């Protein structure tokens, strides 16, 4: 299991995360904590977490390189990633590994629920739970097929990294003020191309609580996050051979966002419900911000297209 951390401001969250990993049943074979360019946090973590392999990010700066450091440090048949502000139920890793063992499955992700530290705004729509790192799709069964995993809690077969390489360093958090993401999406799309007929799943019973602080419950954060997602998808599109992999986004807009906005608007007008009107506004403003980010994303220069690191570690 790999956890990446960068800030002492999230120390208490990190302690809870590591505690939930140590409580997994069966006990984890290995836990690697990668500290991203923070010497004070590195020493503090080494002193605090006995039995945890605490290492610095050896490949640069940012979440993608920290995860790639963790992959190189790990030795198991599966590699799981947990955010440093997530708390997982005792059976999550076992459930994800069981799902990934099924024929045709490359990896699995959990059902990630928001742990609201502040009061959830009435205007915040369920369809945008992804802006705070949580599962936003309605459940359609215990095990559901997904195009890509969610980074807050996911697991890959090691073979994926051996064949496809590791996380792209063009994408990922920690490289600027705008929270660029989609490194998990890019890796999963790449894996789907290399392993035809195989895919990823989400186990609805694998429960993870992901903290959502008050700072992420503002209109400013919401719109910046939506813009960043559009920017990330624009950069991702420049890396893809075709746009076929983006059917998930098209379906999300047409079958989820637009109907949700219409329903919220109708509820708001007929019941004079300010919260519903706020949700309708959030859905459409979020879509506009994401579209603006997507349109503004510049094509990745050819020299940067092949920047995905090859697998380094125990095959």
MARKOLTOR-224499 format. One record per residue (C-alpha): residue number from 1; x, y, z. Coordinates in nm, 3 decimals. Example, Ala and Ser with C-alpha at 12.3 -4.5 7.8 and 13.67 -1.06 7.14 Angstrom:
+-----+---------+---------+---------+
!   k !    east !   north !      up !
+-----+---------+---------+---------+
!   1 !   1.230 !  -0.450 !   0.780 !
!   2 !   1.367 !  -0.106 !   0.714 !
+-----+---------+---------+---------+
END
This chain:
+-----+---------+---------+---------+
!   k !    east !   north !      up !
+-----+---------+---------+---------+
!   1 !   0.000 !   0.000 !   0.000 !
!   2 !   0.125 !   0.345 !  -0.093 !
!   3 !   0.037 !   0.673 !   0.080 !
!   4 !   0.177 !   1.007 !  -0.040 !
!   5 !   0.201 !   1.312 !   0.188 !
!   6 !   0.351 !   1.658 !   0.153 !
!   7 !   0.232 !   1.885 !   0.435 !
!   8 !   0.259 !   1.881 !   0.815 !
!   9 !  -0.069 !   2.073 !   0.821 !
!  10 !  -0.239 !   1.738 !   0.748 !
!  11 !  -0.048 !   1.547 !   1.015 !
!  12 !  -0.353 !   1.441 !   1.215 !
!  13 !  -0.526 !   1.325 !   0.897 !
!  14 !  -0.216 !   1.128 !   0.800 !
!  15 !  -0.207 !   0.957 !   1.140 !
!  16 !  -0.569 !   0.849 !   1.097 !
!  17 !  -0.496 !   0.720 !   0.748 !
!  18 !  -0.197 !   0.513 !   0.858 !
!  19 !  -0.397 !   0.385 !   1.158 !
!  20 !  -0.673 !   0.260 !   0.928 !
!  21 !  -0.415 !   0.082 !   0.711 !
!  22 !  -0.257 !  -0.090 !   1.010 !
!  23 !  -0.606 !  -0.206 !   1.111 !
!  24 !  -0.666 !  -0.387 !   0.781 !
!  25 !  -0.762 !  -0.753 !   0.801 !
!  26 !  -0.569 !  -0.945 !   0.698 !
!  27 !  -0.273 !  -0.733 !   0.807 !
!  28 !  -0.098 !  -0.555 !   0.519 !
!  29 !   0.226 !  -0.704 !   0.396 !
!  30 !   0.381 !  -0.364 !   0.342 !
!  31 !   0.295 !   0.003 !   0.375 !
!  32 !   0.505 !   0.266 !   0.199 !
!  33 !   0.468 !   0.632 !   0.293 !
!  34 !   0.623 !   0.868 !   0.038 !
!  35 !   0.700 !   1.220 !   0.162 !
!  36 !   0.705 !   1.477 !  -0.116 !
!  37 !   0.986 !   1.729 !  -0.066 !
!  38 !   0.936 !   1.800 !   0.304 !
!  39 !   1.233 !   1.700 !   0.521 !
!  40 !   1.064 !   1.795 !   0.849 !
!  41 !   0.762 !   1.577 !   0.769 !
!  42 !   0.993 !   1.296 !   0.657 !
!  43 !   1.176 !   1.287 !   0.991 !
!  44 !   0.855 !   1.322 !   1.191 !
!  45 !   0.693 !   1.035 !   1.003 !
!  46 !   0.995 !   0.809 !   1.042 !
!  47 !   0.988 !   0.870 !   1.417 !
!  48 !   0.613 !   0.812 !   1.446 !
!  49 !   0.529 !   0.519 !   1.216 !
!  50 !   0.716 !   0.207 !   1.322 !
!  51 !   0.689 !  -0.073 !   1.068 !
!  52 !   0.605 !   0.166 !   0.784 !
!  53 !   0.854 !   0.218 !   0.501 !
!  54 !   0.888 !   0.598 !   0.504 !
!  55 !   1.083 !   0.733 !   0.205 !
!  56 !   1.130 !   1.068 !   0.028 !
!  57 !   1.000 !   1.130 !  -0.322 !
!  58 !   1.301 !   1.018 !  -0.526 !
!  59 !   1.170 !   1.118 !  -0.869 !
!  60 !   1.099 !   1.490 !  -0.845 !
!  61 !   0.800 !   1.677 !  -0.705 !
!  62 !   0.426 !   1.624 !  -0.720 !
!  63 !   0.178 !   1.344 !  -0.670 !
!  64 !   0.261 !   1.147 !  -0.984 !
!  65 !   0.632 !   1.119 !  -0.905 !
!  66 !   0.554 !   1.040 !  -0.539 !
!  67 !   0.325 !   0.756 !  -0.647 !
!  68 !   0.588 !   0.631 !  -0.891 !
!  69 !   0.839 !   0.629 !  -0.605 !
!  70 !   0.593 !   0.418 !  -0.407 !
!  71 !   0.550 !   0.176 !  -0.695 !
!  72 !   0.928 !   0.127 !  -0.716 !
!  73 !   0.943 !   0.065 !  -0.339 !
!  74 !   0.660 !  -0.190 !  -0.334 !
!  75 !   0.699 !  -0.563 !  -0.397 !
!  76 !   0.352 !  -0.717 !  -0.392 !
!  77 !   0.137 !  -0.855 !  -0.673 !
!  78 !  -0.099 !  -0.561 !  -0.615 !
!  79 !  -0.023 !  -0.195 !  -0.551 !
!  80 !  -0.286 !   0.008 !  -0.363 !
!  81 !  -0.297 !   0.385 !  -0.324 !
!  82 !  -0.471 !   0.570 !  -0.042 !
!  83 !  -0.493 !   0.948 !   0.002 !
!  84 !  -0.341 !   1.093 !   0.318 !
!  85 !  -0.680 !   1.233 !   0.427 !
!  86 !  -0.884 !   0.915 !   0.378 !
!  87 !  -0.986 !   0.657 !   0.638 !
!  88 !  -1.065 !   0.310 !   0.506 !
!  89 !  -1.276 !   0.033 !   0.656 !
!  90 !  -1.082 !  -0.274 !   0.782 !
!  91 !  -1.180 !  -0.491 !   0.483 !
!  92 !  -1.118 !  -0.246 !   0.199 !
!  93 !  -0.780 !  -0.370 !   0.076 !
!  94 !  -0.895 !  -0.732 !   0.094 !
!  95 !  -1.209 !  -0.647 !  -0.103 !
!  96 !  -1.021 !  -0.454 !  -0.370 !
!  97 !  -0.764 !  -0.734 !  -0.407 !
!  98 !  -1.043 !  -0.992 !  -0.435 !
!  99 !  -1.208 !  -0.785 !  -0.709 !
! 100 !  -0.878 !  -0.744 !  -0.894 !
! 101 !  -0.821 !  -1.121 !  -0.887 !
! 102 !  -1.126 !  -1.181 !  -1.100 !
! 103 !  -1.052 !  -1.273 !  -1.463 !
! 104 !  -1.032 !  -0.971 !  -1.690 !
! 105 !  -0.989 !  -0.720 !  -1.407 !
! 106 !  -0.688 !  -0.488 !  -1.404 !
! 107 !  -0.768 !  -0.309 !  -1.081 !
! 108 !  -1.039 !  -0.184 !  -0.849 !
! 109 !  -1.149 !   0.127 !  -0.667 !
! 110 !  -1.356 !   0.188 !  -0.355 !
! 111 !  -1.684 !   0.359 !  -0.274 !
! 112 !  -1.545 !   0.690 !  -0.149 !
! 113 !  -1.782 !   0.887 !   0.073 !
! 114 !  -1.743 !   1.251 !   0.183 !
! 115 !  -1.658 !   1.312 !   0.548 !
! 116 !  -1.782 !   1.671 !   0.575 !
! 117 !  -1.561 !   1.859 !   0.823 !
! 118 !  -1.765 !   2.173 !   0.770 !
! 119 !  -2.138 !   2.196 !   0.694 !
! 120 !  -2.218 !   2.088 !   0.340 !
! 121 !  -2.357 !   2.387 !   0.145 !
! 122 !  -2.713 !   2.343 !   0.022 !
! 123 !  -2.598 !   2.445 !  -0.326 !
! 124 !  -2.344 !   2.161 !  -0.354 !
! 125 !  -2.475 !   1.897 !  -0.602 !
! 126 !  -2.415 !   1.523 !  -0.570 !
! 127 !  -2.307 !   1.512 !  -0.935 !
! 128 !  -1.997 !   1.713 !  -0.838 !
! 129 !  -1.875 !   1.500 !  -0.549 !
! 130 !  -1.573 !   1.426 !  -0.769 !
! 131 !  -1.455 !   1.783 !  -0.699 !
! 132 !  -1.381 !   1.672 !  -0.341 !
! 133 !  -1.236 !   1.334 !  -0.441 !
! 134 !  -1.546 !   1.122 !  -0.378 !
! 135 !  -1.763 !   0.880 !  -0.575 !
! 136 !  -2.029 !   1.071 !  -0.768 !
! 137 !  -2.195 !   0.800 !  -0.978 !
! 138 !  -2.506 !   0.634 !  -0.834 !
! 139 !  -2.463 !   0.269 !  -0.738 !
! 140 !  -2.573 !   0.018 !  -1.002 !
! 141 !  -2.481 !  -0.302 !  -0.817 !
! 142 !  -2.220 !  -0.426 !  -0.573 !
! 143 !  -1.946 !  -0.450 !  -0.835 !
! 144 !  -1.969 !  -0.202 !  -1.120 !
! 145 !  -1.748 !  -0.152 !  -1.423 !
! 146 !  -1.567 !   0.182 !  -1.442 !
! 147 !  -1.336 !   0.332 !  -1.702 !
! 148 !  -1.090 !   0.451 !  -1.441 !
! 149 !  -1.026 !   0.426 !  -1.070 !
! 150 !  -1.051 !   0.712 !  -0.819 !
! 151 !  -0.715 !   0.801 !  -0.670 !
! 152 !  -0.833 !   0.843 !  -0.310 !
! 153 !  -0.854 !   0.464 !  -0.273 !
! 154 !  -0.763 !   0.225 !  -0.552 !
! 155 !  -0.562 !  -0.086 !  -0.634 !
! 156 !  -0.383 !  -0.203 !  -0.949 !
! 157 !  -0.244 !  -0.537 !  -1.053 !
! 158 !   0.132 !  -0.497 !  -1.064 !
! 159 !   0.126 !  -0.623 !  -1.421 !
! 160 !  -0.035 !  -0.295 !  -1.527 !
! 161 !   0.280 !  -0.101 !  -1.437 !
! 162 !   0.514 !  -0.363 !  -1.582 !
! 163 !   0.340 !  -0.352 !  -1.919 !
! 164 !   0.216 !   0.007 !  -1.936 !
! 165 !   0.465 !   0.204 !  -1.730 !
! 166 !   0.373 !   0.424 !  -1.436 !
! 167 !   0.187 !   0.752 !  -1.381 !
! 168 !   0.237 !   1.030 !  -1.635 !
! 169 !   0.445 !   1.320 !  -1.506 !
! 170 !   0.271 !   1.563 !  -1.741 !
! 171 !  -0.038 !   1.530 !  -1.522 !
! 172 !  -0.092 !   1.523 !  -1.146 !
! 173 !  -0.107 !   1.757 !  -0.846 !
! 174 !   0.182 !   1.959 !  -0.708 !
! 175 !   0.308 !   2.122 !  -1.027 !
! 176 !   0.148 !   2.465 !  -0.997 !
! 177 !  -0.130 !   2.670 !  -0.843 !
! 178 !  -0.403 !   2.502 !  -1.053 !
! 179 !  -0.480 !   2.151 !  -0.917 !
! 180 !  -0.421 !   1.954 !  -1.237 !
! 181 !  -0.525 !   1.589 !  -1.211 !
! 182 !  -0.632 !   1.295 !  -1.432 !
! 183 !  -0.311 !   1.094 !  -1.391 !
! 184 !  -0.519 !   0.792 !  -1.281 !
! 185 !  -0.752 !   0.837 !  -1.579 !
! 186 !  -0.460 !   0.851 !  -1.822 !
! 187 !  -0.301 !   0.538 !  -1.679 !
! 188 !  -0.629 !   0.347 !  -1.687 !
! 189 !  -0.700 !   0.446 !  -2.048 !
! 190 !  -0.348 !   0.339 !  -2.141 !
! 191 !  -0.403 !   0.006 !  -1.964 !
! 192 !  -0.733 !  -0.051 !  -2.145 !
! 193 !  -0.551 !  -0.006 !  -2.475 !
! 194 !  -0.275 !  -0.252 !  -2.380 !
! 195 !  -0.511 !  -0.510 !  -2.229 !
! 196 !  -0.805 !  -0.539 !  -2.473 !
! 197 !  -1.117 !  -0.688 !  -2.319 !
! 198 !  -1.006 !  -0.620 !  -1.961 !
! 199 !  -1.099 !  -0.334 !  -1.731 !
! 200 !  -1.149 !  -0.178 !  -1.390 !
! 201 !  -1.427 !  -0.210 !  -1.133 !
! 202 !  -1.563 !  -0.034 !  -0.825 !
! 203 !  -1.669 !  -0.232 !  -0.518 !
! 204 !  -1.961 !  -0.047 !  -0.361 !
! 205 !  -1.903 !  -0.235 !  -0.036 !
! 206 !  -1.543 !  -0.114 !   0.001 !
! 207 !  -1.613 !   0.193 !   0.214 !
! 208 !  -1.373 !   0.484 !   0.245 !
! 209 !  -1.436 !   0.815 !   0.422 !
! 210 !  -1.256 !   1.105 !   0.254 !
! 211 !  -1.226 !   1.425 !   0.455 !
! 212 !  -1.374 !   1.739 !   0.302 !
! 213 !  -1.253 !   2.047 !   0.494 !
! 214 !  -1.445 !   2.372 !   0.502 !
! 215 !  -1.190 !   2.530 !   0.265 !
! 216 !  -1.321 !   2.303 !  -0.011 !
! 217 !  -1.683 !   2.403 !   0.045 !
! 218 !  -1.667 !   2.748 !  -0.112 !
! 219 !  -1.779 !   2.868 !  -0.453 !
! 220 !  -1.421 !   2.975 !  -0.527 !
! 221 !  -1.274 !   2.630 !  -0.467 !
! 222 !  -1.561 !   2.463 !  -0.652 !
! 223 !  -1.514 !   2.670 !  -0.967 !
! 224 !  -1.134 !   2.647 !  -0.962 !
! 225 !  -1.160 !   2.269 !  -0.924 !
! 226 !  -1.404 !   2.247 !  -1.216 !
! 227 !  -1.177 !   2.465 !  -1.430 !
! 228 !  -0.879 !   2.249 !  -1.333 !
! 229 !  -1.067 !   1.933 !  -1.434 !
! 230 !  -1.140 !   2.079 !  -1.776 !
! 231 !  -0.777 !   2.186 !  -1.810 !
! 232 !  -0.663 !   1.837 !  -1.708 !
! 233 !  -0.898 !   1.670 !  -1.956 !
! 234 !  -0.775 !   1.902 !  -2.230 !
! 235 !  -0.414 !   1.804 !  -2.161 !
! 236 !  -0.516 !   1.440 !  -2.139 !
! 237 !  -0.694 !   1.462 !  -2.475 !
! 238 !  -0.369 !   1.589 !  -2.628 !
! 239 !  -0.197 !   1.273 !  -2.506 !
! 240 !  -0.462 !   1.035 !  -2.640 !
! 241 !  -0.460 !   0.876 !  -2.984 !
! 242 !  -0.833 !   0.940 !  -3.027 !
! 243 !  -1.129 !   1.090 !  -2.847 !
! 244 !  -1.311 !   0.757 !  -2.812 !
! 245 !  -1.200 !   0.722 !  -2.449 !
! 246 !  -1.396 !   1.036 !  -2.358 !
! 247 !  -1.739 !   0.878 !  -2.399 !
! 248 !  -1.758 !   0.869 !  -2.018 !
! 249 !  -1.742 !   1.250 !  -2.004 !
! 250 !  -1.999 !   1.294 !  -2.281 !
! 251 !  -2.237 !   1.055 !  -2.110 !
! 252 !  -2.183 !   1.230 !  -1.776 !
! 253 !  -2.281 !   1.567 !  -1.920 !
! 254 !  -2.581 !   1.444 !  -2.118 !
! 255 !  -2.727 !   1.184 !  -1.883 !
! 256 !  -2.630 !   1.327 !  -1.544 !
! 257 !  -2.547 !   1.698 !  -1.539 !
! 258 !  -2.816 !   1.836 !  -1.768 !
! 259 !  -3.105 !   1.630 !  -1.621 !
! 260 !  -2.984 !   1.710 !  -1.268 !
! 261 !  -2.972 !   2.082 !  -1.344 !
! 262 !  -3.321 !   2.072 !  -1.496 !
! 263 !  -3.463 !   1.884 !  -1.197 !
! 264 !  -3.299 !   2.119 !  -0.947 !
! 265 !  -3.427 !   2.423 !  -1.136 !
! 266 !  -3.781 !   2.283 !  -1.148 !
! 267 !  -3.772 !   2.203 !  -0.776 !
! 268 !  -3.637 !   2.546 !  -0.695 !
! 269 !  -3.901 !   2.730 !  -0.894 !
! 270 !  -4.201 !   2.522 !  -0.790 !
! 271 !  -4.109 !   2.500 !  -0.420 !
! 272 !  -3.926 !   2.831 !  -0.390 !
! 273 !  -3.625 !   2.630 !  -0.271 !
! 274 !  -3.309 !   2.841 !  -0.266 !
! 275 !  -3.088 !   2.539 !  -0.217 !
! 276 !  -3.225 !   2.370 !  -0.529 !
! 277 !  -3.176 !   2.687 !  -0.732 !
! 278 !  -2.821 !   2.703 !  -0.601 !
! 279 !  -2.760 !   2.345 !  -0.712 !
! 280 !  -2.893 !   2.421 !  -1.059 !
! 281 !  -2.660 !   2.721 !  -1.079 !
! 282 !  -2.364 !   2.517 !  -0.949 !
! 283 !  -2.417 !   2.244 !  -1.206 !
! 284 !  -2.422 !   2.485 !  -1.499 !
! 285 !  -2.146 !   2.714 !  -1.369 !
! 286 !  -1.928 !   2.411 !  -1.296 !
! 287 !  -1.985 !   2.283 !  -1.649 !
! 288 !  -1.899 !   2.625 !  -1.790 !
! 289 !  -1.579 !   2.643 !  -1.585 !
! 290 !  -1.474 !   2.294 !  -1.697 !
! 291 !  -1.549 !   2.380 !  -2.060 !
! 292 !  -1.339 !   2.696 !  -2.029 !
! 293 !  -1.050 !   2.496 !  -1.886 !
! 294 !  -1.078 !   2.232 !  -2.158 !
! 295 !  -1.084 !   2.494 !  -2.434 !
! 296 !  -0.786 !   2.674 !  -2.285 !
! 297 !  -0.567 !   2.367 !  -2.253 !
! 298 !  -0.276 !   2.388 !  -2.494 !
! 299 !  -0.165 !   2.089 !  -2.697 !
! 300 !   0.122 !   1.908 !  -2.524 !
! 301 !   0.440 !   1.955 !  -2.730 !
! 302 !   0.555 !   1.644 !  -2.911 !
! 303 !   0.871 !   1.636 !  -2.702 !
! 304 !   0.660 !   1.585 !  -2.390 !
! 305 !   0.431 !   1.315 !  -2.525 !
! 306 !   0.654 !   1.027 !  -2.424 !
! 307 !   0.714 !   1.132 !  -2.066 !
! 308 !   0.545 !   0.839 !  -1.894 !
! 309 !   0.818 !   0.668 !  -1.688 !
! 310 !   0.883 !   0.302 !  -1.757 !
! 311 !   0.832 !   0.055 !  -1.475 !
! 312 !   1.119 !   0.033 !  -1.230 !
! 313 !   1.090 !  -0.214 !  -0.948 !
! 314 !   1.027 !  -0.579 !  -0.879 !
! 315 !   0.831 !  -0.734 !  -1.163 !
+-----+---------+---------+---------+
END
